[in-house]
Amino acid sequence: MNFETFEATNYNTILSTALAGDAGPDVMMVRAHGGLEMVASGGYLMPLSTESVPGVAGFPESALAAETLRSDETLYAVPFASQTQFILYNKGLFDQMGLSEPQTWDDLIATSEALKAAGLFAFGNGTGTAWQAETIATAIIASVIGKDFYDDLLAGNADFTDPRYVGGLEKLQEISAYFPDGFTGLDYAASQLLFTSGLAGMFAGGSYEVANFLAQNPDIEVGVFAAPGLAAEDPKLVGVYYDGGYAGNATTEHPEAVLTFLNYLTTVEFGQKFANELGNITPIPGVTFENPMLQRVSDLNQSSVPYIMLTNFRFGEPTGSVLLQAEVQRMFAGQIDAAGAGQAITTGLAAWYAPFQQ
């Protein structure tokens, strides 16, 4: 077996070009949702079903939806992992300062103030790398916005001018006072370094950060929590999405071998290795999370909302992700207020999203 890797940013283009030229691999990793459609809509991927890959029958519906082409409602990849957006914190630093996981928005502000008073950055985040603006928005304000808004949005009964969403953006603007100086120009790598070096107490990010943080600083003790809502009784929500899958080439000369391999990727044996060795949450039922951190993430996932711009608004241009990232950056730069950002996102999506065209 030959295994080849490519730089992530241009992966879809590289893969599509190879497949179009009949030079694609037999088995490949593909993205989810809108990122999948770019490849699957070209007819390059092997259609899958519970008959050809029985193991997917037990996968969560949200995982299968991530790898299903909307136009023909066909599954084209075996989902491989969910990712969770929340707040990571330096547990050793919190213990040393007598801080605990905040239960209300005011608690989060007080925790941020305490870290700032100690000469630290409350959050290590910057938005110089554009996609970080989207991550921050979900990780910090999902609980403030509330699950009802997301339900109404997906039902077509709300848009991003809704007071619940705008109120969340206002809180995001408020908490940005505790980001590093010059954070709008701070890139992703530098942001990570502020956290792993102990200069920042918290980091708004994803479950994929944990292994990387520990690789950078094996001595750091990382904790995670769902950012709180305004009141202690408000549900504490994390953002969850499935970010890719394993697909077969529709024109492979080895279809039986490809299906044999894809079937293996649905087994508990593989899922257990995936969780234990790669430190990710697998959608395969029956896997136990031996790592306490993974179990904590799995528990947090029980109270979640979709990572909405990726799961529902990357199917046209401009994508919801591009719009949100740009408007949050403009809001942080003082060029627009929260209401204006919500309106700009809604107007941009109305170019292709029918419910916003009414």
C-alpha positions in Angstrom: 0.0 0.0 0.0 1.3 3.5 -0.9 0.2 6.4 1.4 0.7 9.9 0.2 0.0 13.2 2.0 -0.7 16.7 0.8 -0.9 20.2 2.3 -4.4 20.7 3.7 -5.2 24.1 2.3 -5.1 23.0 -1.4 -6.1 19.4 -0.9 -9.5 19.5 -2.6 -8.0 21.1 -5.7 -5.2 18.6 -5.8 -7.6 15.7 -5.3 -10.1 16.9 -7.9 -7.4 17.5 -10.5 -6.0 14.0 -10.0 -9.4 12.4 -10.2 -10.4 14.3 -13.3 -7.1 13.2 -14.9 -7.7 9.5 -14.0 -4.7 9.7 -11.7 -6.5 9.6 -8.4 -5.9 7.1 -5.6 -8.0 4.0 -5.0 -8.9 5.2 -1.5 -8.8 8.8 -0.4 -9.7 11.1 2.5 -12.4 13.6 1.6 -13.9 16.6 3.3 -17.5 16.9 4.6 -20.6 18.9 3.6 -19.8 21.5 1.0 -16.2 20.3 0.8 -17.4 16.8 -0.2 -19.7 18.1 -2.9 -16.8 19.6 -4.9 -15.5 16.0 -5.4 -18.6 13.8 -5.2 -20.7 15.9 -7.6 -18.2 15.1 -10.4 -18.9 11.4 -10.2 -15.4 10.6 -9.1 -16.4 8.7 -5.9 -17.8 5.2 -5.3 -21.4 5.3 -4.1 -21.7 3.5 -0.7 -24.7 2.0 1.1 -25.6 -0.2 4.0 -25.4 -3.2 1.6 -21.9 -2.5 0.4 -20.6 -1.2 3.8 -23.0 -2.6 6.4 -21.1 -1.0 9.3 -22.2 2.5 8.5 -25.8 1.5 9.6 -24.9 2.2 13.2 -23.3 5.6 12.6 -25.0 8.8 13.8 -27.3 10.4 11.2 -25.3 13.7 11.5 -22.1 11.8 10.6 -23.7 10.2 7.5 -25.2 13.5 6.4 -21.8 15.0 6.4 -20.7 12.5 3.7 -23.9 12.4 1.7 -24.3 14.3 -1.6 -27.5 16.4 -1.3 -28.5 16.1 -5.0 -28.8 12.3 -5.1 -28.9 11.6 -1.3 -26.1 9.1 -1.7 -23.4 8.3 0.8 -19.9 8.7 -0.7 -17.6 8.2 2.3 -17.2 6.6 5.6 -17.2 9.4 8.2 -14.0 9.4 10.3 -14.2 11.9 13.2 -16.2 14.6 14.9 -14.6 17.8 16.1 -15.8 19.9 19.0 -15.5 23.6 19.5 -15.1 24.8 23.1 -12.7 26.5 25.5 -9.4 24.9 26.5 -7.7 26.0 29.6 -4.4 25.6 31.5 -5.6 23.5 34.4 -2.4 23.9 36.4 -2.5 27.6 36.1 -6.2 27.7 37.1 -5.5 25.5 40.1 -2.5 27.7 41.1 -4.7 30.8 41.0 -7.7 29.2 42.6 -9.8 29.6 39.5 -12.6 27.2 38.4 -14.5 26.6 35.2 -17.0 29.5 34.9 -20.7 28.8 35.2 -22.1 32.1 33.9 -21.0 34.8 31.5 -20.1 37.0 34.4 -17.9 34.2 35.8 -16.1 34.1 32.5 -15.5 37.8 32.6 -14.3 37.6 36.2 -11.9 34.7 35.3 -10.6 36.8 32.4 -10.0 39.8 34.8 -8.2 37.6 37.3 -5.8 36.3 34.6 -5.3 39.8 33.2 -4.5 41.1 36.8 -1.9 38.4 37.1 -0.1 39.8 34.0 -1.4 37.0 31.7 -3.6 37.0 28.6 -7.0 35.5 29.4 -7.2 34.1 25.9 -4.4 33.3 23.6 -6.5 33.7 20.4 -5.8 35.9 17.5 -7.7 36.4 14.3 -4.8 37.0 11.9 -5.6 33.6 10.5 -9.1 34.2 9.2 -10.7 30.8 10.0 -9.9 31.4 13.7 -12.6 34.1 13.8 -15.2 31.4 13.0 -13.8 29.0 15.6 -13.8 31.7 18.3 -17.4 32.7 17.5 -18.7 29.2 18.1 -16.5 28.2 21.0 -17.3 31.3 23.1 -20.8 32.4 22.3 -22.8 29.2 21.3 -24.4 29.1 24.8 -25.2 32.8 24.8 -27.0 32.5 21.5 -28.8 29.3 22.6 -30.0 26.1 20.9 -33.4 27.6 20.1 -31.8 30.0 17.7 -30.0 27.2 15.8 -33.3 25.2 15.6 -35.2 28.2 14.3 -32.4 29.0 11.8 -32.4 25.5 10.3 -36.2 25.5 10.2 -36.2 28.7 8.1 -37.7 30.8 10.9 -34.7 33.0 11.7 -31.6 34.5 10.1 -28.4 36.1 11.4 -30.1 39.4 12.1 -32.0 37.7 14.9 -31.5 39.4 18.3 -30.2 36.2 19.8 -27.4 35.9 17.3 -26.6 39.7 17.3 -26.6 39.5 21.1 -24.0 36.7 20.9 -21.8 38.8 18.6 -22.0 41.7 21.1 -20.7 39.4 23.9 -18.0 38.2 21.5 -17.0 41.9 21.1 -17.0 42.3 24.9 -14.7 39.3 25.6 -12.3 40.4 22.9 -11.0 42.9 25.4 -9.2 40.0 27.0 -7.5 38.8 23.8 -3.8 39.5 23.3 -2.7 43.0 22.3 -2.9 43.3 18.5 -4.8 40.0 18.3 -6.4 40.9 14.9 -2.9 40.4 13.4 -1.9 37.4 15.5 -1.8 34.2 13.4 -2.8 30.7 14.4 0.7 29.4 15.2 1.5 32.4 17.4 -1.8 32.1 19.2 -1.1 28.5 20.0 2.3 29.4 21.3 0.9 31.9 23.8 -1.2 29.2 25.3 1.3 26.4 25.4 4.0 28.7 26.8 1.7 29.5 29.8 1.3 33.2 28.8 -2.5 32.7 28.3 -4.9 30.9 30.5 -7.5 30.0 27.9 -7.9 29.2 24.2 -11.1 29.1 22.2 -10.6 26.2 19.8 -11.4 22.7 19.0 -10.8 19.2 20.3 -8.1 18.8 17.6 -6.0 21.3 19.6 -5.4 19.0 22.6 -2.9 16.6 21.0 -1.0 19.4 19.4 -0.8 21.4 22.6 0.6 18.4 24.4 3.1 17.8 21.6 4.3 21.4 22.0 4.5 21.3 25.8 4.1 17.8 27.3 4.1 19.3 30.8 1.0 21.4 30.3 -2.3 20.1 31.8 -5.1 20.9 29.5 -8.8 21.1 30.7 -11.8 21.8 28.5 -15.2 23.3 29.2 -18.3 24.6 27.3 -18.4 28.3 27.5 -21.3 29.4 29.7 -24.5 31.2 28.9 -25.7 34.4 30.6 -27.1 32.5 33.6 -26.0 29.3 35.4 -29.1 27.4 34.3 -28.6 28.1 30.6 -27.5 25.0 28.7 -23.8 24.9 28.1 -23.3 24.2 24.5 -20.4 23.2 22.3 -20.2 23.3 18.5 -19.8 19.9 16.8 -19.1 18.9 13.2 -17.8 15.9 11.2 -14.9 17.0 9.2 -14.2 14.2 6.7 -14.4 10.7 5.5 -12.8 7.8 3.6 -13.9 7.4 0.1 -13.3 5.0 -2.8 -12.5 5.9 -6.4 -15.4 5.2 -8.7 -13.1 4.0 -11.4 -10.7 2.0 -9.3 -9.3 -1.2 -10.8 -9.6 -2.9 -7.4 -13.3 -2.3 -6.2 -13.4 -5.4 -4.0 -10.2 -4.5 -2.2 -11.5 -0.9 -1.8 -14.7 -2.1 -0.3 -12.9 -4.5 2.0 -10.8 -1.7 3.3 -13.7 0.7 3.7 -15.6 -1.9 5.6 -12.7 -2.3 8.0 -12.8 1.4 8.6 -16.3 0.9 10.2 -15.2 -1.7 12.7 -14.8 -1.3 16.5 -11.2 -2.6 16.1 -10.3 0.3 13.8 -12.4 2.8 15.8 -10.6 1.9 19.0 -7.2 2.4 17.4 -8.3 5.7 15.9 -9.4 6.9 19.4 -6.4 5.6 21.3 -3.6 6.5 18.9 -5.0 9.6 17.2 -6.9 11.1 20.1 -10.1 11.8 18.1 -13.8 11.1 18.6 -14.9 8.4 16.2 -18.5 7.9 15.1 -18.1 4.1 15.2 -20.5 2.7 17.8 -19.1 0.6 20.6 -15.8 2.3 21.0 -14.8 3.2 24.5 -12.7 6.2 25.2 -9.8 5.1 27.4 -8.3 8.6 27.4 -10.2 10.7 30.1 -9.9 13.8 27.9 -11.7 12.1 25.0 -14.4 10.9 27.4 -14.8 14.5 28.6 -15.2 15.7 25.0 -17.7 12.9 24.3 -19.7 14.0 27.4 -19.7 17.6 26.3 -20.9 16.6 22.9 -24.2 15.5 24.4 -25.2 19.1 24.7 -24.3 20.7 21.4 -25.2 22.7 18.4 -23.9 22.3 14.8 -20.8 24.2 13.7 -23.3 25.9 11.6 -21.4 27.7 8.8 -19.5 24.5 8.0 -22.5 22.1 8.3 -25.2 24.2 6.6 -23.7 27.3 4.8 -20.8 26.1 2.7 -22.9 25.0 -0.3 -22.8 28.2 -2.3 -20.8 31.4 -2.8 -20.0 33.3 -0.7 -19.9 30.7 2.0 -21.2 31.4 5.5 -17.7 30.7 6.8 -16.1 33.4 4.5 -18.8 35.9 5.5 -18.6 35.2 9.2 -14.9 35.4 9.3 -14.8 38.7 7.4 -17.6 40.3 9.5 -16.2 39.3 12.8 -12.8 40.7 11.8 -14.5 43.9 10.7 -16.4 44.0 14.0 -13.2 43.6 16.0 -11.6 46.3 14.0 -14.4 48.7 14.9 -15.6 49.0 11.3 -19.0 47.5 11.9 -21.2 46.7 14.9 -22.8 43.4 15.8 -26.1 44.2 14.1 -24.3 45.3 11.0 -22.3 42.0 11.0 -25.4 39.9 11.3 -27.1 41.9 8.5 -24.0 41.5 6.2 -23.9 37.7 6.8 -27.6 37.4 6.0 -27.4 39.5 2.9 -24.4 37.7 1.6 -26.0 34.3 2.1 -29.2 35.5 0.4 -27.2 35.4 -2.9 -27.8 31.6 -2.9 -29.7 30.5 0.2 -33.4 30.6 -0.7 -34.8 31.0 2.9 -33.0 34.3 3.2 -34.4 35.6 -0.1 -38.0 36.1 1.1 
